[in-house]
């Protein structure tokens, strides 16, 4: 399954985009009209998710700036680093002479929007928090970079791949495993129903043990985690070869999954933000949950 999904997304990314001629325009996620005289050819992307989408559209060669956190695909590392994506350095961004800046839709970025607008730099503000945001952002970026055909192909592949994963896990016998997502240790913070990670869990056939929390994330007590008795704990790690030791945390052995070593350490880069690789993350987690169920004799 993973090989099929990877091939599908790679084929989309490899398609040569066909730039559109003339002016292009969109309405961004803050309701602003973004109009360009021609498709963008010098793009600064200020979030890992938008950078990944741009490369998937075939627009990677037109990127002239990224944040320090944008490390996928590997080719993104060759793009000049302009610093942070939240409260970015306006001067550093403008110095790249962009004809388009893609800004993450956060209140913290309103001063940057004002500063770039004052410098007459076109800015598209995009919300990239949930799976549904991926398609909307891809199509907007496809319009602005003249790669609308690639955006359509990408989102068809995205939807088909996600449905394939969901169909596969729907046939899996037994109850849906309950997963606690470890965002922060002290105090404990996890994800709620309004988070992208909760969507990945659902697509993989699992249940977020704090799905009653409506917010994207929230602090919770260690006692509540233990009482909810999740089947496993999901940990995002930048270095999966050296994951955090949950059992060494004070009090965490009260959680049965921690005592029994039912810890799923996953790649933070793959799982961490909405993007074209969501089906790959869901497929990866589904495989891990199948192995977990087998080892537990379920």
ZIGI-V466947 format. One record per backbone hydrogen bond with DSSP energy under -0.5 kcal/mol. NH is the residue of the N-H (numbers start at 0). CO is the residue of the C=O. E is the energy in kcal/mol with one decimal. If there is no record, write none. Layout:
nh:NH co:CO e:E
nh:NH co:CO e:E
This chain:
nh:4 co:0 e:-2.5
nh:5 co:1 e:-2.7
nh:6 co:2 e:-2.3
nh:7 co:3 e:-2.4
nh:8 co:4 e:-2.4
nh:9 co:5 e:-2.3
nh:10 co:6 e:-2.4
nh:11 co:7 e:-1.6
nh:12 co:8 e:-2.4
nh:13 co:9 e:-1.9
nh:14 co:10 e:-0.8
nh:14 co:11 e:-1.0
nh:18 co:16 e:-0.8
nh:23 co:35 e:-2.2
nh:25 co:33 e:-1.9
nh:27 co:25 e:-0.5
nh:27 co:31 e:-2.7
nh:28 co:124 e:-2.5
nh:30 co:27 e:-1.9
nh:33 co:25 e:-2.9
nh:33 co:31 e:-0.5
nh:34 co:32 e:-0.6
nh:35 co:23 e:-3.2
nh:39 co:143 e:-3.0
nh:42 co:61 e:-2.7
nh:43 co:99 e:-2.4
nh:44 co:42 e:-0.5
nh:44 co:64 e:-2.3
nh:45 co:43 e:-0.5
nh:45 co:101 e:-2.5
nh:50 co:46 e:-2.1
nh:51 co:47 e:-2.3
nh:52 co:48 e:-2.1
nh:53 co:49 e:-2.5
nh:54 co:50 e:-2.2
nh:55 co:51 e:-2.2
nh:56 co:52 e:-1.8
nh:57 co:54 e:-1.4
nh:58 co:53 e:-2.6
nh:61 co:58 e:-1.6
nh:62 co:59 e:-2.0
nh:63 co:42 e:-3.0
nh:64 co:42 e:-1.1
nh:65 co:79 e:-1.7
nh:67 co:82 e:-2.4
nh:69 co:66 e:-1.4
nh:70 co:68 e:-1.1
nh:75 co:72 e:-2.7
nh:76 co:73 e:-1.6
nh:77 co:74 e:-1.5
nh:78 co:75 e:-1.8
nh:81 co:65 e:-3.1
nh:86 co:84 e:-0.5
nh:89 co:87 e:-0.9
nh:92 co:88 e:-2.2
nh:93 co:89 e:-2.9
nh:94 co:90 e:-1.9
nh:95 co:92 e:-1.4
nh:96 co:93 e:-2.1
nh:98 co:41 e:-2.6
nh:99 co:41 e:-1.3
nh:100 co:121 e:-2.1
nh:101 co:43 e:-3.0
nh:102 co:100 e:-0.7
nh:102 co:123 e:-2.7
nh:104 co:125 e:-2.0
nh:105 co:103 e:-1.8
nh:108 co:105 e:-2.2
nh:109 co:106 e:-1.7
nh:112 co:108 e:-2.3
nh:113 co:109 e:-2.4
nh:114 co:110 e:-2.5
nh:115 co:111 e:-2.8
nh:116 co:112 e:-2.5
nh:117 co:113 e:-2.1
nh:118 co:114 e:-0.9
nh:119 co:116 e:-1.8
nh:120 co:115 e:-2.6
nh:121 co:119 e:-0.6
nh:123 co:100 e:-2.9
nh:124 co:122 e:-0.5
nh:125 co:102 e:-2.5
nh:125 co:123 e:-0.6
nh:127 co:125 e:-0.6
nh:132 co:129 e:-1.1
nh:133 co:129 e:-0.7
nh:133 co:130 e:-1.3
nh:134 co:130 e:-0.8
nh:135 co:131 e:-1.2
nh:136 co:132 e:-2.7
nh:137 co:133 e:-2.7
nh:138 co:134 e:-2.3
nh:139 co:135 e:-2.0
nh:140 co:136 e:-2.9
nh:141 co:137 e:-2.4
nh:142 co:138 e:-2.0
nh:143 co:139 e:-2.4
nh:144 co:140 e:-1.9
nh:145 co:141 e:-0.5
nh:145 co:142 e:-0.8
nh:146 co:141 e:-2.7
nh:147 co:141 e:-0.6
nh:150 co:146 e:-2.1
nh:151 co:147 e:-2.2
nh:152 co:148 e:-2.2
nh:153 co:149 e:-2.7
nh:154 co:150 e:-2.4
nh:155 co:151 e:-1.8
nh:156 co:152 e:-2.4
nh:157 co:153 e:-2.5
nh:158 co:154 e:-2.3
nh:159 co:155 e:-2.5
nh:160 co:156 e:-2.5
nh:161 co:157 e:-2.3
nh:162 co:158 e:-2.3
nh:163 co:159 e:-1.9
nh:164 co:160 e:-1.9
nh:165 co:161 e:-2.5
nh:166 co:162 e:-2.5
nh:167 co:163 e:-1.8
nh:168 co:164 e:-2.4
nh:169 co:165 e:-1.7
nh:170 co:166 e:-0.8
nh:170 co:167 e:-0.6
nh:171 co:168 e:-1.4
nh:178 co:176 e:-0.5
nh:178 co:206 e:-3.3
nh:179 co:231 e:-2.4
nh:180 co:178 e:-0.5
nh:181 co:179 e:-0.6
nh:181 co:233 e:-3.0
nh:182 co:180 e:-0.9
nh:182 co:188 e:-2.2
nh:183 co:188 e:-1.6
nh:188 co:183 e:-1.9
nh:189 co:217 e:-2.4
nh:191 co:215 e:-1.7
nh:192 co:212 e:-3.5
nh:193 co:214 e:-0.7
nh:194 co:191 e:-1.3
nh:198 co:194 e:-1.2
nh:199 co:195 e:-2.0
nh:200 co:196 e:-2.3
nh:201 co:197 e:-2.1
nh:202 co:198 e:-2.5
nh:203 co:199 e:-1.8
nh:204 co:201 e:-1.5
nh:205 co:200 e:-2.9
nh:206 co:176 e:-2.8
nh:208 co:178 e:-2.7
nh:210 co:207 e:-1.7
nh:212 co:209 e:-1.7
nh:213 co:211 e:-0.6
nh:217 co:189 e:-2.2
nh:219 co:187 e:-2.4
nh:224 co:220 e:-2.0
nh:225 co:221 e:-2.4
nh:226 co:222 e:-2.2
nh:227 co:223 e:-2.1
nh:228 co:224 e:-0.9
nh:228 co:225 e:-0.6
nh:229 co:224 e:-0.5
nh:230 co:177 e:-2.2
nh:231 co:177 e:-1.3
nh:232 co:261 e:-2.1
nh:233 co:179 e:-3.3
nh:234 co:232 e:-0.5
nh:234 co:263 e:-3.0
nh:235 co:181 e:-0.7
nh:236 co:234 e:-0.5
nh:236 co:265 e:-2.7
nh:239 co:237 e:-0.5
nh:241 co:238 e:-1.5
nh:242 co:239 e:-0.6
nh:245 co:243 e:-1.0
nh:247 co:244 e:-0.9
nh:248 co:245 e:-1.5
nh:251 co:248 e:-1.7
nh:253 co:250 e:-1.7
nh:254 co:251 e:-1.9
nh:255 co:253 e:-0.6
nh:257 co:254 e:-0.9
nh:258 co:254 e:-2.2
nh:259 co:255 e:-2.5
nh:260 co:257 e:-1.2
nh:261 co:256 e:-2.9
nh:262 co:260 e:-1.8
nh:263 co:232 e:-3.3
nh:264 co:262 e:-0.7
nh:265 co:234 e:-2.8
nh:265 co:263 e:-0.6
nh:267 co:236 e:-2.1
nh:270 co:266 e:-2.3
nh:271 co:267 e:-2.1
nh:277 co:274 e:-1.8
nh:278 co:275 e:-0.5
nh:279 co:276 e:-0.5
nh:280 co:276 e:-2.2
nh:281 co:277 e:-2.6
nh:282 co:278 e:-2.4
nh:283 co:279 e:-2.5
nh:284 co:280 e:-2.5
nh:285 co:281 e:-2.4
nh:286 co:282 e:-2.0
nh:287 co:283 e:-1.9
nh:288 co:284 e:-2.5
nh:289 co:285 e:-1.9
nh:290 co:286 e:-2.2
nh:291 co:287 e:-2.3
nh:292 co:288 e:-2.5
nh:293 co:289 e:-2.2
nh:294 co:290 e:-2.5
nh:295 co:291 e:-1.5
nh:296 co:293 e:-1.0
nh:297 co:292 e:-2.8
